[in-house]
Amino acid sequence: MKAICKTQPAVGLELCEVPEPTPRYGEVLIKVSRTSLCGTDLHIYRWDSWAQSRLKPPLIIGHEFCGHVVAVGDGVEGLQVGDFVAGESHIVCGRCKPCREGQAHVCLNTRILGVDTDGCFAPLIAIPAANAQKTDPRIPPEVATVQDPLGNAVHTVLSGEIAGRSVLITGCGAIGLFSIAVARACGARQVFATEVRPYRRELAMRMGADAVFDPTHDDVLTAIRKATDGAGVDVGLEMSGHPSAIALLTEAIRPGGRISLLGLFAEPVPVDLNALIFKAVEIHAILGRRLYQTWETMQSLLVSGRLDVRPAITHELAWHEYEQAFELTASGTAGKVVLNWENA
């Protein structure tokens, strides 16, 4: 079969012939329907310092996908041929202390699909049955495939009280955009966002933000204080990975508020801890999705119709148009980009 691979330690990807996988003990084989591009995939494509330090080519990349089970290995229970599933990208050990204490999302031995082991940018993928999350067929495939990153947004937004709260989201990449919709679906009173790219500011408004600011030109703090009667926001969600966002949230958060951090930073970031301490701010560091509490919450929101993330899914291309998909993702003139593998 053909797959999108990182074949050598250099910029770019290749379409290459690879053997069809077969499910081993405890695994299922999935016929891939849709995949979506992630910032991690872009790092791999560009072969930046992170990718160089982490990947060992050759490797099939990709970790966001949905599809149907076409074969079941020995020892698998709860899944059968024909089930519609989405992929949880973190393969965990189930034995370490975090796993045994219900914190598998921070498993000490995590392996990530498309990073540490072959991924989903292919017509077929074999994965542990625990990583194949049964998905309600009422969820369309272009939405089902983004549940992995959408789960990050659900985890971050719901790491504290959100109903009736005012929220500031810094950064409107895909997960920031999803977070706007999740906050709205869960009853946030006001949702503000910051984003430097005009296209994504427009998407943020379509996702339900009350106002979206350009932090390089707008006086965000003054606008936030005016909108919150001088108090500041109840909740700050950091999605940008830009150091200036930390300073902004430190100023914009009200005393006793909550800041949840998901964005990753290229370098260490200076933080005014005294300002946060004197405000008694609650700080949450967020990684991935809670396994599998976040998945259950996310699917309930999607099936109920309260959560609609489709405005953030801006492009769907055929699987062999992957170069164009990466160009769109890198350009900032796209939201979430999906690849269709139905005819692969």
C-alpha positions in Angstrom: 0.0 0.0 0.0 1.0 3.6 -0.4 1.7 5.8 2.7 3.0 9.2 3.5 6.4 8.7 5.0 9.4 10.4 6.5 12.0 8.4 4.7 15.2 10.3 5.5 16.4 13.0 7.9 15.6 16.0 5.6 12.9 18.5 4.8 9.8 17.0 3.2 7.9 13.8 2.9 7.6 11.0 0.4 4.8 8.8 -0.9 6.2 5.3 -0.6 5.2 1.7 -0.9 5.0 -0.1 2.5 3.6 -3.6 3.5 0.0 -3.8 4.6 -0.1 -4.2 8.4 -1.7 -7.2 10.2 -3.1 -6.9 13.7 -1.1 -8.6 16.4 -2.4 -9.8 19.8 -4.5 -7.1 21.4 -4.6 -5.0 18.2 -7.3 -4.1 15.6 -6.8 -3.3 11.9 -8.5 -0.1 10.7 -9.3 1.0 7.2 -8.6 4.7 7.4 -11.4 7.1 6.3 -10.0 10.5 7.1 -6.9 11.9 8.6 -6.1 15.5 9.7 -2.9 17.5 9.9 -1.4 18.6 13.2 1.3 21.1 14.1 3.5 18.0 15.0 3.2 16.8 11.4 4.4 20.2 10.2 7.4 20.0 12.5 8.2 16.6 11.0 7.7 17.9 7.5 10.1 20.9 8.1 12.6 18.6 9.9 13.2 21.2 12.6 15.3 20.8 15.8 12.4 19.0 17.7 11.9 16.5 14.8 15.6 15.9 14.5 15.8 15.1 18.2 12.8 12.8 18.3 12.2 10.9 15.0 14.1 8.0 13.6 13.2 7.6 9.9 11.9 5.8 8.0 8.4 6.2 9.5 4.8 6.5 8.4 3.7 9.8 9.9 0.3 11.1 11.2 -1.7 10.5 14.3 -5.2 12.1 13.9 -7.6 9.7 12.1 -10.9 7.8 12.0 -12.0 4.7 10.1 -13.7 1.3 10.4 -12.3 -1.9 12.0 -11.7 -4.5 9.3 -9.9 -7.1 11.3 -9.5 -8.0 15.0 -6.5 -9.6 16.6 -6.5 -12.3 19.3 -7.3 -11.1 22.8 -9.5 -8.1 21.7 -12.8 -7.5 23.4 -15.4 -4.8 22.9 -14.6 -4.1 19.2 -15.7 -5.9 16.1 -15.4 -5.7 12.4 -17.4 -2.7 11.1 -17.1 -0.5 14.1 -16.5 3.2 13.4 -13.6 4.3 15.5 -11.2 7.3 16.0 -7.6 7.0 17.1 -6.2 8.0 20.4 -2.6 8.8 19.5 -0.9 8.1 22.9 -0.1 4.4 23.4 0.4 4.0 27.2 1.9 1.2 29.2 -0.9 0.7 31.8 1.8 -0.3 34.4 3.6 2.9 35.6 2.5 4.9 38.6 0.6 7.6 36.6 -1.3 4.9 34.6 -2.2 2.9 37.8 -3.5 6.1 39.4 -5.8 7.1 36.6 -3.4 9.5 34.9 -2.5 7.6 31.8 -2.3 10.8 29.8 1.0 11.4 31.5 2.2 7.8 31.2 6.0 7.5 31.8 6.3 5.2 28.8 4.1 6.9 26.3 4.6 6.2 22.6 2.9 8.4 20.0 1.6 7.3 16.7 3.4 8.8 13.8 6.3 9.9 16.0 7.5 6.9 17.9 5.8 4.2 15.8 4.1 4.1 12.4 1.2 6.4 12.0 -2.1 6.8 10.2 -1.2 8.5 6.9 -2.0 5.3 5.0 -5.0 3.3 3.9 -4.6 0.8 6.8 -3.3 1.0 10.4 -2.9 -1.6 13.1 -3.1 -0.2 16.7 -3.8 -1.4 20.2 -7.5 -1.9 20.7 -7.4 0.5 23.6 -6.4 3.3 21.2 -9.4 2.7 18.9 -12.2 4.8 20.4 -15.6 3.6 19.3 -17.3 6.6 17.7 -21.0 7.3 17.2 -21.7 7.1 13.5 -23.8 10.3 13.7 -20.5 12.1 14.0 -19.3 12.9 10.5 -15.9 11.6 9.5 -14.4 15.0 9.0 -15.3 15.7 12.7 -14.5 12.2 14.0 -10.9 12.5 12.7 -10.2 15.7 14.7 -11.2 14.2 18.1 -7.6 13.8 19.2 -6.8 17.5 19.1 -10.4 18.4 20.0 -9.9 16.4 23.2 -7.0 18.7 24.1 -9.4 21.6 23.9 -12.0 19.8 26.0 -9.5 18.8 28.6 -8.1 22.4 28.8 -11.4 24.2 28.9 -12.9 21.8 31.5 -9.9 21.7 33.8 -11.9 24.1 36.0 -15.3 25.7 36.2 -16.4 27.2 32.9 -20.2 27.7 33.0 -21.0 31.4 33.6 -17.4 32.4 33.4 -15.6 35.0 31.2 -12.8 33.4 29.2 -9.7 34.7 27.3 -8.1 32.3 24.8 -4.6 33.3 23.6 -3.9 31.8 20.1 -6.4 30.6 17.5 -4.7 27.7 15.9 -7.0 24.7 15.6 -7.1 23.8 19.3 -7.7 27.5 20.2 -10.6 27.6 17.8 -12.0 24.4 19.2 -11.7 25.8 22.7 -13.9 28.7 21.7 -16.6 26.3 20.7 -16.2 24.1 23.7 -16.3 27.0 26.1 -19.5 28.2 24.4 -21.1 24.7 24.5 -20.3 24.4 28.2 -21.9 27.7 29.1 -19.2 30.4 29.2 -20.6 33.8 29.7 -18.1 35.7 27.6 -15.4 34.4 25.2 -12.5 36.6 24.0 -9.5 35.5 22.0 -6.2 36.8 20.6 -4.7 35.9 17.2 -2.2 37.6 15.0 -3.5 36.2 11.7 -6.5 37.9 10.1 -7.9 34.6 8.6 -7.9 32.9 12.0 -9.5 35.9 13.7 -12.4 35.6 11.3 -12.6 31.9 12.0 -12.6 32.6 15.8 -15.7 34.8 15.3 -17.4 32.1 13.4 -16.6 29.7 16.2 -18.5 31.9 18.7 -16.1 34.4 20.2 -17.5 37.7 21.4 -14.4 39.6 20.3 -11.0 38.7 18.8 -8.0 40.9 19.2 -4.7 41.3 17.4 -2.2 41.4 20.3 0.4 43.2 18.1 -1.9 46.2 17.5 -4.9 46.2 19.8 -5.0 47.3 23.5 -6.2 43.9 24.7 -6.0 44.7 28.4 -8.1 47.8 28.2 -10.7 46.1 26.1 -10.8 43.1 28.5 -11.1 45.3 31.6 -13.9 47.3 30.0 -15.8 44.2 29.0 -15.5 42.7 32.5 -16.3 45.9 34.5 -12.6 46.2 35.5 -12.4 42.8 37.1 -10.5 40.8 34.5 -11.4 37.4 33.0 -12.3 34.4 35.2 -10.4 32.0 33.0 -7.3 32.2 30.8 -6.5 29.5 28.2 -3.1 29.7 26.7 -2.9 28.0 23.2 -0.3 30.1 21.4 3.0 29.1 22.8 4.1 32.7 22.6 5.9 34.3 25.6 3.9 37.5 25.4 0.7 35.5 26.0 1.9 34.7 29.6 2.4 38.4 30.4 -1.0 39.2 29.0 -2.8 36.5 30.9 -1.0 37.5 34.1 -2.5 41.0 33.7 -5.9 40.0 32.3 -6.8 37.3 34.8 -8.9 38.4 37.8 -7.9 37.7 41.4 -8.8 34.1 42.2 -9.1 33.2 38.5 -7.8 30.2 36.6 -5.1 29.9 33.9 -4.7 26.7 32.0 -1.6 26.2 29.8 -1.6 24.0 26.7 0.6 25.9 24.2 4.2 24.7 24.0 7.1 27.2 24.1 10.3 27.1 22.1 12.3 28.5 24.9 12.0 29.0 28.7 9.5 31.9 29.5 10.0 34.5 32.2 6.9 34.6 34.5 6.0 37.2 37.1 5.2 34.7 39.9 4.6 37.4 42.5 1.8 38.8 40.4 0.2 35.4 40.1 0.7 34.6 43.8 -0.8 37.9 45.0 -3.8 37.3 42.8 -4.1 33.7 44.1 -4.4 32.4 40.6 -4.9 28.7 40.0 -2.5 27.4 37.4 -3.1 24.2 35.4 -0.5 22.6 33.1 -2.4 20.5 30.5 -1.1 17.6 28.4 -3.2 15.7 25.9 -6.5 14.1 26.9 -7.5 12.3 30.1 -7.8 8.7 29.1 -10.6 8.1 28.6 -12.8 10.6 30.5 -12.1 13.4 28.0 -13.2 11.1 25.1 -16.5 10.4 26.8 -17.2 14.0 27.5 -16.2 15.1 24.0 -18.4 12.6 22.3 -21.4 13.5 24.5 -21.0 17.1 23.5 -20.7 16.3 19.8 -23.6 13.8 19.7 -25.9 16.2 21.6 -25.4 18.9 19.0 -24.2 21.4 21.6 -20.7 21.4 20.2 -20.1 22.2 16.5 -16.5 22.4 15.4 -17.1 22.3 11.7 -16.3 26.0 11.0 -12.7 25.3 12.1 -12.4 22.4 9.5 -11.8 24.5 6.5 -10.3 22.2 3.9 -10.7 18.5 2.8 -8.3 17.2 0.2 -7.6 13.8 -1.4 -4.9 11.8 0.4 -2.4 12.3 -2.5 -2.7 16.1 -2.3 -0.7 16.0 1.0 1.8 18.6 -0.3 -0.9 21.1 -0.8 -2.4 20.2 2.6 1.0 21.0 4.3 1.3 24.3 2.4 -2.2 25.3 3.6 -1.4 24.4 7.2 1.9 26.3 7.1 0.4 29.4 5.5 -2.0 30.4 8.3 -4.8 30.6 5.7 -6.5 27.5 6.9 -8.1 26.0 10.0 -8.0 22.3 10.3 -7.0 20.5 7.1 -8.4 17.0 6.5 -7.2 14.3 4.0 -9.7 11.8 2.6 -8.5 8.2 2.2 -11.7 6.6 1.0 -10.3 5.8 -2.4 -6.7 5.2 -1.4 
